[in-house]
């Protein structure tokens, strides 16, 4: 049993268990009942705070099938008399829709993903517009060696790759409960480093045959670094607004 504060501003006085049921408890204390019972102080604004706190807790558990309820504990302290404590179960029926809110918060923002797909294409275009000549020189080629640009299939593959990358990042950021732009950035850059950069570097070094591969590595890996970073910031920042 403990007090809990969510990162998004939610707050739960007590989180406990009643057999297999998770219970979120709001505690209200008064010295008299002249102005109504304590539970009546749990107004709509307070219920919003409770719901944000409960949502944060349920995200940490990552168990959509868990049973839970919302109770209110009234504590009335009248003078020197013994405090009167009363438990009111399921006192906040408005929060019964929380499982739906939880599913909504964990869903993927498809608009953000497809916007990032477009952003990735623009990053690639801009990156090689600036560094394309240097990139060709490292491949011992010049623009005059290229009769035509890539065929349509190459551009389709680039778009499909961006779709896969951004949907995967969106799913991973959601599963890891990253609810800020910085948290999303960290996850995206970790994926870039662990799954892309180190593998590409290994292949490039072994394929260099005693030449210096690092200028080409930095050019080729710099573009996905920028793309992954922007995706992490956007996807993590969007989840912060929904947390």
C-alpha positions, 0 to 999 in steps of 0.5 A: 500500500503506497501513495503514487504520483504519475509523471503526467500529474495524476495522483492516487492516495492509496494503491492496494490489493483486494484479493485479485482486484487492484484498488485505487483509493482516494482518502478524504478527511473532515472534522465535521459533516456540516457541509456534506460527507467527505466523499462529496469532495471528490469532484470532477477535477479530482476524478481527472487527477485520479484517472491520470494516476491510475492510467500511469499505474496500469501502464506500468503493470502492462496487464490489460486484463487486470481487475480494478476498482476505485474506492473512497475512504472517509475519515471523520475526526470530530473533536476528541471522539474516536475517528470514524472510518468508512470504506465506500467501494466503487464510489467513482463510477465515472472512471469505469471507462478507464480501460478504454482510455488505457487502450486509446493511450497505447494506440499508435498515432498513424498520422504522426507515423505517416508524417514521419515517413514523409519527413524521412524522405525529405531528410534523405533528399536533403542529405544527399543533395548536400553530401552526394558529390562527396559520397560519389567520390568515396565510391570513386564515381562522379555525377557524369558516371551516372546516366540516370538516377535510381529506378522507381523500385528504389524509391518504393523500397525507401518508403516501405522501409520508413513505414516499417521503421516508424511503426516499429518505433511507435510500437516500441515507445508505447510498450516501454511507456516513454511519455516524453520527447527525450525518452522517445529520443533515447529509445530511437537512438538506442535502436539506431546504434544497436541495430543499424550503426554497429552492424553497418560499421562491421560490414563496412570495415571488413569490406574496406580492404585496408582503405579508410571506411569511416568517411563513407560510414559517417555519411551513410549513417548520419542520415538515419541518425537524424531520421531516427532522432526526429522520429523519437522526439515526435513519437515520444512527445505525442505520447506525453500529450496523451499521458 
